[in-house]
Amino acid sequence: MGTTDKKLIAVVGATGQQGGAVVRALRAGNQFKVRALTRNPAKHRELADEVLEADLNRPETLASAFKGAHGVFLVTNFQEHGADELKQATAAIHAAKNAGGKHFVWSTLPDVEAISGGKLHVPHFTGKAKVDRIMKEAGFANYTFVIAPFYYQNLIGVLGPQKQPNGSTGWTLPLDPAVRGIHMGDITELGGIVAGAFAHPDQAGHGEYLPLVGDFMSFNEIIDTLNRQGHNFSYAPVPKEVFAGFFPGAAEIAEMFAYFQSHTYLGSDSRDQIALANKIASRQPTKFSAWARVNFPAPKNAQSAR
């Protein structure tokens, strides 16, 4: 197939962790032509077959961004200052539909409010879940939901180990470390599921939910895994109310951990969905221990223990 015969997939957020993973997987599969969408196309010319401007806060940029695209992958960024995810996603869904798009893949998260019966509020989850209905009602020939897990990358990033008051290094979190509740994965592997969904709309294009899950662990298991690899990390539980005062945004993180503890990350038994996601990606995602061996730098004095 020449490039001209290949269907075009437009990827929103192509410079971010999820969008970037999708661009790489689509290019590696070589089945589709890839259009990377970014606010600064000039900076990222080499990213894909085409690089165009799209800004979810400026819906007028979206018509040309989606023009001629068979498929669209959308993720919104909760962290972005002033982002209204519902408004952004709705604009993108309508623009893609108006442009004649056939297959829409939306990166969503569980509806914490619904799952917890209104007891827990995690806006960065529920804000995405609220888009699902709009997506279902938009009338695409095919549509698919993918669910990003708790990123392994968080544990060397925003939720990395910290120096503790007692001199150890580790985590102080509002979470019972014995409860297995965290569906986790290497976010760079989300791309394989998305590319698989575009390639197999017959199996995954009718509103299926496809979560990326490499491992399902308690925090004790996370720490045991790391400490077996030569680390010496500690864990101290802390009440939700105390944690909420640690840093800006900590209150919502505390609610999120309370949700993991009560309902798990995915909020329900998702084994069938996980199995389908792995089948669609045609590979098993990387386990935490294998990822950590490569990505968690070994402590300086532990070379001999490995």
C-alpha positions as MATLAB code, in Angstrom:
seq = 'MGTTDKKLIAVVGATGQQGGAVVRALRAGNQFKVRALTRNPAKHRELADEVLEADLNRPETLASAFKGAHGVFLVTNFQEHGADELKQATAAIHAAKNAGGKHFVWSTLPDVEAISGGKLHVPHFTGKAKVDRIMKEAGFANYTFVIAPFYYQNLIGVLGPQKQPNGSTGWTLPLDPAVRGIHMGDITELGGIVAGAFAHPDQAGHGEYLPLVGDFMSFNEIIDTLNRQGHNFSYAPVPKEVFAGFFPGAAEIAEMFAYFQSHTYLGSDSRDQIALANKIASRQPTKFSAWARVNFPAPKNAQSAR';
ca = [
       0.000    0.000    0.000;
       1.291    3.446   -0.861;
       0.922    6.179    1.735;
      -1.951    7.592   -0.296;
      -3.983    4.385    0.125;
      -3.536    4.246    3.886;
      -6.288    5.534    6.122;
      -5.308    8.612    8.111;
      -5.375    8.681   11.919;
      -5.232   12.061   13.681;
      -3.690   11.990   17.160;
      -4.517   14.764   19.625;
      -1.852   15.558   22.220;
       0.841   13.972   20.084;
       3.668   15.422   22.190;
       2.259   14.120   25.503;
       2.819   10.731   27.121;
      -0.371    9.101   25.813;
      -0.560   10.780   22.400;
       3.160   10.245   21.860;
       2.769    6.535   22.602;
      -0.097    6.338   20.099;
       1.904    8.100   17.362;
       4.860    5.728   17.882;
       2.683    2.599   17.852;
       0.798    3.671   14.728;
       4.032    4.473   12.911;
       5.606    1.190   13.982;
       2.557   -0.740   12.712;
       2.825    1.030    9.356;
      -0.835    0.303    8.605;
      -2.038    3.891    8.801;
      -0.897    7.346    7.824;
      -0.364    9.392   11.000;
      -1.223   13.028   11.569;
       0.209   14.392   14.820;
      -1.754   17.267   16.324;
      -0.021   19.768   18.580;
      -0.262   23.409   19.540;
       3.260   24.020   18.195;
       3.625   22.138   14.910;
       6.774   24.046   13.961;
       8.608   22.517   16.948;
       7.690   18.938   16.084;
       7.941   18.630   12.305;
       9.479   15.135   12.375;
       6.862   13.601   14.643;
       4.648   11.918   12.017;
       3.662   11.847    8.332;
       1.849   15.131    8.919;
       2.052   17.580   11.811;
      -0.775   20.079   12.157;
      -1.927   22.619   14.703;
      -4.788   21.769   17.027;
      -5.705   23.501   20.259;
      -8.645   22.053   22.183;
      -9.263   25.475   23.709;
      -9.632   26.961   20.207;
     -12.273   24.796   18.506;
     -11.795   26.745   15.263;
      -8.452   24.919   14.830;
     -10.145   21.499   14.922;
     -11.976   21.376   11.569;
      -8.744   21.459    9.550;
      -6.994   19.233   12.111;
      -9.500   16.413   11.528;
     -10.125   16.969    7.814;
      -9.762   13.724    5.875;
      -9.057   11.672    9.017;
     -10.573    8.185    9.148;
      -9.777    7.894   12.852;
      -9.084   10.197   15.796;
      -7.389    9.500   19.121;
      -8.289   12.003   21.843;
      -6.846   12.590   25.275;
      -7.389   15.736   27.342;
      -4.962   17.088   29.918;
      -6.468   17.653   33.355;
      -3.252   19.266   34.614;
      -3.403   22.065   32.081;
      -4.327   25.299   33.796;
      -8.007   26.148   33.303;
      -8.726   23.087   31.142;
     -12.432   22.244   30.871;
     -12.152   18.626   29.753;
     -15.849   18.198   29.015;
     -15.902   21.291   26.825;
     -12.627   20.358   25.080;
     -13.644   16.759   24.405;
     -17.131   17.725   23.220;
     -15.651   20.208   20.734;
     -13.227   17.558   19.441;
     -15.906   14.852   19.138;
     -18.230   17.155   17.190;
     -15.436   18.460   14.959;
     -14.300   14.904   14.134;
     -17.870   13.844   13.361;
     -18.440   16.895   11.136;
     -15.181   16.136    9.315;
     -16.494   12.652    8.439;
     -14.416   10.649   10.932;
     -15.347    6.969   11.152;
     -13.533    5.674   14.250;
     -13.015    7.674   17.440;
     -10.855    6.448   20.336;
     -11.249    8.313   23.616;
      -8.894    7.950   26.598;
     -11.240    7.858   29.574;
     -11.173    6.935   33.276;
     -13.664    5.354   35.695;
     -16.567    7.427   37.070;
     -15.513    7.624   40.712;
     -18.663    9.496   41.800;
     -20.922    6.787   40.356;
     -18.781    3.870   41.570;
     -18.530    5.251   45.126;
     -22.186    6.296   45.270;
     -21.196    9.953   45.549;
     -18.919    9.414   48.562;
     -15.646   10.134   46.757;
     -14.749   12.973   44.430;
     -11.831   12.585   42.054;
     -12.475   15.175   39.333;
      -9.554   14.097   37.163;
     -11.200   10.664   36.833;
     -14.859   11.629   36.716;
     -14.236   14.572   34.381;
     -13.146   12.106   31.710;
     -15.932    9.613   32.489;
     -18.527   12.328   31.828;
     -17.380   12.500   28.206;
     -18.229    8.823   27.569;
     -21.937    9.490   27.028;
     -21.251   12.273   24.512;
     -18.986    9.917   22.655;
     -21.606    7.129   22.611;
     -24.261    9.508   21.303;
     -22.101   11.126   18.608;
     -22.970    8.475   16.007;
     -19.515    7.313   14.888;
     -19.464    4.118   12.834;
     -16.879    2.841   15.334;
     -15.790    4.080   18.731;
     -13.568    2.691   21.445;
     -12.683    3.633   25.030;
      -9.167    3.093   26.316;
      -8.287    3.440   29.999;
      -4.831    4.496   31.116;
      -3.745    2.877   34.399;
      -1.760    4.295   37.297;
       1.466    4.988   35.399;
       4.559    3.120   36.596;
       6.224    6.405   35.607;
       4.420    8.176   38.500;
       6.674    6.290   40.919;
       9.798    7.963   39.523;
       7.922   11.233   38.890;
       5.165   13.090   40.745;
       4.758   10.287   43.293;
       8.398    9.312   43.570;
      10.041    8.275   46.864;
      10.897   11.145   49.232;
      13.277   11.603   52.161;
      11.274   10.845   55.300;
      11.601   12.561   58.714;
      13.188    9.376   60.174;
      15.987    9.508   57.589;
      14.670    6.725   55.378;
      13.548    7.198   51.773;
      10.108    6.095   50.723;
       6.424    6.959   50.719;
       3.978    8.499   53.172;
       0.514    7.998   51.710;
      -3.135    7.873   52.834;
      -3.440    4.262   51.741;
      -3.533    0.902   53.497;
      -0.450   -0.674   51.905;
      -1.842   -4.194   52.281;
      -4.875   -3.579   50.053;
      -4.424   -4.663   46.464;
      -6.122   -1.899   44.527;
      -3.765   -0.353   41.982;
      -4.091   -1.299   38.321;
      -0.750   -0.137   36.920;
       1.130   -0.058   33.667;
       3.850    1.467   31.512;
       2.011    4.343   29.827;
       4.192    4.090   26.724;
       2.381    0.781   26.013;
      -1.058    2.393   25.700;
      -0.225    3.072   22.058;
      -0.332   -0.629   21.193;
      -3.920   -0.923   22.423;
      -5.028    2.194   20.526;
      -3.302    1.123   17.296;
      -4.856   -2.333   17.722;
      -8.325   -0.839   18.136;
      -7.969    1.163   14.906;
      -6.726   -1.963   13.127;
      -9.527   -4.215   14.488;
     -12.732   -2.153   14.662;
     -14.714   -5.380   14.266;
     -13.363   -6.605   17.638;
     -12.935   -3.310   19.481;
     -14.937   -0.634   17.693;
     -18.355   -0.978   19.321;
     -17.895    0.916   22.574;
     -15.543   -1.587   24.218;
     -13.485   -0.441   27.216;
      -9.827   -1.436   26.865;
      -7.673   -0.845   29.952;
      -3.888   -1.042   29.853;
      -2.905   -3.112   32.901;
       0.584   -4.538   33.343;
       0.154   -5.332   37.028;
      -2.393   -5.187   39.847;
      -0.683   -4.524   43.175;
      -0.820   -3.291   46.737;
       1.687   -0.674   47.822;
       3.413   -3.313   49.952;
       3.903   -5.404   46.805;
       5.287   -2.377   44.945;
       7.819   -1.736   47.712;
       8.692   -5.440   48.129;
       9.373   -5.630   44.386;
      11.702   -2.618   44.537;
      13.447   -3.737   47.717;
      14.121   -7.171   46.227;
      15.938   -5.290   43.470;
      18.321   -3.767   46.006;
      16.431   -0.694   47.189;
      15.594    0.035   50.790;
      12.338    1.984   50.634;
      10.048    2.624   53.588;
       6.290    3.128   53.839;
       4.302    5.120   56.378;
       0.521    5.417   56.249;
      -0.889    8.867   57.000;
      -4.496   10.003   57.554;
      -6.213   11.458   54.484;
      -6.764   14.798   56.279;
      -3.067   15.152   57.098;
      -1.912   14.216   53.593;
      -4.353   16.752   52.111;
      -2.232   19.554   53.583;
       1.103   18.338   52.193;
       1.073   20.168   48.841;
      -1.366   21.914   46.472;
      -3.665   19.299   44.923;
      -2.911   16.744   47.661;
      -6.552   16.588   48.773;
      -7.609   15.138   45.439;
      -4.722   12.651   45.452;
      -5.880   11.568   48.924;
      -9.418   11.009   47.577;
      -7.944    9.040   44.691;
      -6.088    6.708   47.074;
      -9.264    6.307   49.162;
     -11.006    5.271   45.943;
      -8.259    2.732   45.051;
      -8.535    1.296   48.561;
     -12.333    0.932   48.490;
     -13.015    0.099   44.851;
      -9.655   -0.512   43.053;
      -8.345    1.741   40.267;
     -10.704    0.349   37.608;
     -13.604    0.196   40.044;
     -14.857   -3.262   39.108;
     -13.764   -6.712   38.018;
     -12.178   -5.873   34.677;
     -10.459   -9.138   33.819;
     -12.399   -9.631   30.575;
     -11.704   -6.050   29.464;
      -7.994   -6.410   30.275;
      -7.828   -9.707   28.361;
      -9.475   -8.089   25.331;
      -7.120   -5.099   25.490;
      -4.070   -7.410   25.508;
      -5.517   -9.433   22.627;
      -6.129   -6.252   20.599;
      -2.582   -5.033   21.316;
      -1.354   -8.582   20.508;
       1.086   -8.528   23.407;
       1.183   -8.839   27.175;
       2.036   -5.543   28.876;
       5.247   -5.252   30.887;
       5.094   -6.316   34.538;
       6.135   -3.816   37.194;
       9.224   -5.776   38.282;
      10.596   -5.877   34.727;
       9.880   -2.177   34.215;
      11.435   -1.201   37.554;
      14.618   -3.156   36.873;
      15.250   -0.905   33.879;
      13.761    2.378   35.054;
      14.315    2.566   38.826;
      17.996    3.390   39.168;
      19.614    0.954   41.568;
      20.857    2.473   44.819;
      24.565    3.293   44.809;
      25.557    0.713   47.421;
      23.461   -2.175   46.111;
      25.296   -3.250   42.981;
      26.374   -6.476   44.697;
      22.817   -7.360   45.743;
      21.483   -7.506   42.212;
];
